[in-house]
Amino acid sequence: MKDKYGRTVDYLRVSVTDRCNLRCFYCIPKEGFTYIPHKEIL
């Protein structure tokens, strides 16, 4: 499978929290995202 940039996708990331803490473009929208303290993540 390839993403919209033509890169091969050969893995699947699964999160078991209600918020991802990696702060990458996969999880954070360009607008309307509010950071919360790490201790408050599920």
N, C-alpha and C positions, 0 to 999 in steps of 0.2 A: 504494500500500500504506500502511496506517496501523499504528502501534504500539499497545500496550495503553492509552496515554494519549490516543489519538485524533490524534496528530501525524502528518502526512504524511511518509513516508520516501521521499526521492528521491535517495539516494546509497548507496554501498556502501563500507565501509572494509575494506581488505585489509592484513593485517600480514605482514611477511616476517621477523619475529623470533619467538623462542620465548616471549617475554613482551612484552606491551604496556606502554609506559611512560607512557601518558596518565593513568593512575589515575582513570578515570571508571567509572561504574557498569556500563557495558557489559562491561568486562573483569575487574573485580574483584568476587569474591563477597563477601557480607556476613561470612562466617566462613571460616577456614582458608586465608587468603592470606598469604604471606610475601613481604615486599619484599626485593629483591636489589639490590646496587649496579649502577648503570648500566653500568659496564665489564664486568659479567658477563652482560649480556643478549646472546645470540647474536652 
